[in-house]
Amino acid sequence: MRLIVWDFDGTLADSRPLIEAGMEHALRGLGLQDIPGIRESWLSQVGLPVEEGLERTFADLGVDPAEVLRVYRSFDWLAHEYLLKPFPGMSELVHEFHGLGMKMAIASSKRTIPLTRQVATFGWSGCFDPIVTPDDVRIAKPHPESLEICLKAHGLEPAEAVMVGDTPFDLEMARRADVSGVAVGHGFYGREALLACEPLAYAGDVPELRNILLSMVKS
């Protein structure tokens, strides 16, 4: 393995509290907070670009996804960014692999401006190259284009990389790019849903993930 490609939300960073705060702002702003199961349905789309996730969540309910997006984006995300934190042990892991000279990239469904800012806030500037977002691709996850950009940036073949992610969308992207997928269980999806995607390995927490990745580096 010569390249680790990371998802961001739910993989490197625990973004659930921030995303849930934005969701609640939108739901209450539009009077949708009492729709049964709406929060679970919305959260099940995390990992896709927000526009597609809202389309999947609200279109069949007779709610205009564009209006939900408008109110969702009116949330003061920057003021609430303190809710976003790296998973315990993740910063140490990122710096450890960076110190070992491991090539690392990010393939995220988050837009470039907030993602770049958040990476810098965590002290990770310079650790990831490239950082690929929906702003950089024609077709976002689970299409393999994001991973293909990461491979091309380093002149590597799919067999030389691994994709680490917490959603089926990450693992499907990896499969479609012929890249091995490693699932992490501390994000938005449970073990059963992730194992159904047949990843190369599954990590329940950061220490387990570290052991898996180190074994791949040494193999």
C-alpha positions as CSV (number, residue, x, y, z in Angstrom):
1,M,0.0,0.0,0.0
2,R,1.4,3.4,-1.0
3,L,-1.7,5.6,-0.7
4,I,-4.4,6.0,1.9
5,V,-7.5,7.9,0.7
6,W,-9.7,9.0,3.5
7,D,-13.3,10.1,3.7
8,F,-13.7,13.0,6.1
9,D,-17.2,13.2,7.8
10,G,-17.7,10.2,10.0
11,T,-14.3,8.8,9.2
12,L,-11.6,11.3,10.2
13,A,-14.0,13.7,12.0
14,D,-17.0,13.2,14.2
15,S,-19.3,15.5,12.4
16,R,-22.6,14.0,13.6
17,P,-23.3,16.7,16.3
18,L,-22.7,19.5,13.7
19,I,-24.8,17.8,11.0
20,E,-27.6,17.1,13.4
21,A,-27.6,20.8,14.6
22,G,-27.9,21.9,10.9
23,M,-30.6,19.4,10.3
24,E,-32.6,20.5,13.3
25,H,-32.3,24.1,12.2
26,A,-33.8,23.2,8.7
27,L,-36.5,20.9,10.0
28,R,-37.8,23.3,12.6
29,G,-37.4,26.3,10.2
30,L,-39.7,24.5,7.8
31,G,-42.1,22.9,10.3
32,L,-41.0,19.4,9.3
33,Q,-39.6,18.3,12.7
34,D,-42.6,16.0,13.5
35,I,-42.4,13.8,10.3
36,P,-41.8,10.3,11.6
37,G,-38.4,9.0,11.0
38,I,-37.2,12.1,9.1
39,R,-34.0,12.5,11.0
40,E,-33.0,8.8,10.5
41,S,-33.8,9.0,6.8
42,W,-31.7,12.1,6.4
43,L,-28.8,10.7,8.3
44,S,-28.9,7.6,6.1
45,Q,-27.9,9.8,3.2
46,V,-24.8,11.3,4.8
47,G,-21.8,10.5,2.6
48,L,-23.5,11.8,-0.5
49,P,-23.3,15.4,-1.7
50,V,-25.9,17.3,0.4
51,E,-28.1,18.1,-2.7
52,E,-28.5,14.4,-3.6
53,G,-29.1,13.4,0.0
54,L,-31.9,15.9,0.4
55,E,-33.4,14.8,-2.9
56,R,-33.5,11.2,-1.7
57,T,-34.9,12.2,1.7
58,F,-37.6,14.7,0.8
59,A,-38.7,14.3,-2.8
60,D,-41.1,11.5,-2.1
61,L,-42.6,13.4,0.8
62,G,-43.9,16.3,-1.3
63,V,-41.3,18.6,0.2
64,D,-39.1,20.7,-2.2
65,P,-35.5,19.6,-1.5
66,A,-34.2,23.0,-2.8
67,E,-36.2,24.8,-0.1
68,V,-34.7,22.4,2.6
69,L,-31.3,23.1,1.2
70,R,-31.8,26.9,1.3
71,V,-32.8,26.7,5.0
72,Y,-30.1,24.2,5.8
73,R,-27.5,26.5,4.3
74,S,-28.8,29.4,6.3
75,F,-27.6,27.7,9.5
76,D,-24.6,29.4,11.0
77,W,-22.2,26.6,10.3
78,L,-19.0,28.5,11.1
79,A,-20.3,29.5,14.6
80,H,-21.1,25.9,15.4
81,E,-17.9,24.3,13.9
82,Y,-16.7,23.8,17.5
83,L,-19.1,20.8,17.5
84,L,-16.8,19.1,14.9
85,K,-13.9,17.2,16.3
86,P,-11.5,14.5,15.2
87,F,-12.3,11.0,16.5
88,P,-10.2,10.2,19.6
89,G,-6.8,9.1,18.5
90,M,-7.3,10.2,14.9
91,S,-5.0,13.2,14.9
92,E,-2.2,11.1,16.3
93,L,-2.8,8.5,13.6
94,V,-2.8,11.1,10.8
95,H,0.4,12.6,12.0
96,E,2.0,9.1,12.5
97,F,1.3,8.1,8.9
98,H,2.4,11.5,7.6
99,G,5.6,11.2,9.6
100,L,6.2,7.8,8.0
101,G,6.0,9.4,4.6
102,M,2.8,7.6,3.7
103,K,0.9,9.4,0.9
104,M,-2.6,10.4,2.0
105,A,-5.5,12.0,0.3
106,I,-9.1,12.9,1.1
107,A,-12.1,12.1,-1.1
108,S,-15.1,13.8,0.5
109,S,-18.7,14.8,-0.3
110,K,-18.1,18.1,1.6
111,R,-17.4,21.3,-0.3
112,T,-13.9,22.6,-0.7
113,I,-14.1,25.8,1.4
114,P,-15.4,24.3,4.7
115,L,-13.3,21.1,4.3
116,T,-10.1,22.9,3.7
117,R,-10.8,25.2,6.7
118,Q,-11.6,22.2,9.0
119,V,-8.5,20.3,7.9
120,A,-6.5,23.3,8.8
121,T,-8.3,23.7,12.2
122,F,-7.3,20.2,13.1
123,G,-3.6,20.9,12.3
124,W,-3.7,18.6,9.3
125,S,-2.6,21.1,6.6
126,G,0.0,19.4,4.4
127,C,-1.0,15.9,5.4
128,F,-3.3,15.2,2.5
129,D,-2.8,15.6,-1.2
130,P,-5.0,15.9,-3.1
131,I,-8.2,16.9,-1.2
132,V,-11.0,16.0,-3.6
133,T,-14.5,17.3,-3.2
134,P,-17.7,17.6,-5.3
135,D,-16.2,20.9,-6.6
136,D,-13.5,18.9,-8.4
137,V,-15.5,16.1,-10.1
138,R,-18.1,15.8,-12.7
139,I,-19.9,12.9,-10.8
140,A,-19.6,12.6,-7.0
141,K,-19.6,9.5,-4.8
142,P,-20.2,6.7,-5.2
143,H,-18.9,7.3,-8.7
144,P,-15.1,6.4,-8.7
145,E,-14.0,9.7,-10.2
146,S,-12.8,11.1,-6.9
147,L,-10.6,8.1,-6.2
148,E,-9.3,8.1,-9.8
149,I,-8.2,11.7,-9.3
150,C,-6.3,10.7,-6.1
151,L,-4.6,7.8,-7.9
152,K,-3.6,9.9,-10.9
153,A,-2.2,12.6,-8.7
154,H,0.4,10.1,-7.4
155,G,0.8,8.0,-10.5
156,L,-0.4,4.9,-8.8
157,E,-2.5,1.9,-9.7
158,P,-5.7,0.9,-7.8
159,A,-3.9,-2.0,-6.1
160,E,-1.5,0.4,-4.5
161,A,-4.2,2.3,-2.6
162,V,-6.8,1.8,0.1
163,M,-10.0,3.8,0.7
164,V,-11.0,4.3,4.3
165,G,-14.6,5.3,4.9
166,D,-17.7,4.9,7.1
167,T,-20.5,4.7,4.6
168,P,-21.6,2.2,1.9
169,F,-21.1,5.1,-0.6
170,D,-17.3,5.1,0.2
171,L,-17.1,1.4,-0.1
172,E,-19.0,1.3,-3.4
173,M,-16.7,4.0,-4.8
174,A,-13.7,1.9,-3.8
175,R,-15.2,-1.2,-5.4
176,R,-15.9,0.7,-8.7
177,A,-12.4,2.0,-8.7
178,D,-10.9,-1.4,-8.0
179,V,-9.4,0.0,-4.8
180,S,-9.5,-2.0,-1.5
181,G,-12.0,-0.6,1.0
182,V,-11.5,-0.5,4.8
183,A,-14.7,0.3,6.7
184,V,-14.8,2.2,10.0
185,G,-17.6,1.7,12.4
186,H,-17.4,4.9,14.4
187,G,-19.3,7.0,11.8
188,F,-22.8,7.0,10.4
189,Y,-23.3,3.3,9.6
190,G,-23.3,0.2,11.7
191,R,-21.2,-2.9,11.3
192,E,-23.8,-5.0,9.5
193,A,-24.5,-2.4,6.8
194,L,-20.7,-1.9,6.2
195,L,-19.9,-5.6,6.1
196,A,-22.6,-6.1,3.5
197,C,-20.4,-4.1,1.2
198,E,-17.7,-6.7,1.6
199,P,-14.8,-4.4,2.6
200,L,-11.3,-5.8,2.8
201,A,-11.3,-5.1,6.5
202,Y,-13.5,-3.5,9.2
203,A,-12.3,-1.4,12.2
204,G,-14.5,-0.7,15.1
205,D,-12.3,2.1,16.5
206,V,-9.1,4.1,15.7
207,P,-6.7,1.7,17.5
208,E,-8.1,-1.2,15.4
209,L,-7.9,0.9,12.3
210,R,-4.2,1.7,13.0
211,N,-3.4,-2.0,13.3
212,I,-5.1,-2.8,10.0
213,L,-3.4,0.0,8.1
214,L,0.0,-0.7,9.6
215,S,-0.3,-4.3,8.6
216,M,-1.0,-3.2,5.1
217,V,2.0,-0.9,5.0
218,K,4.3,-3.7,6.1
219,S,2.8,-6.4,3.7
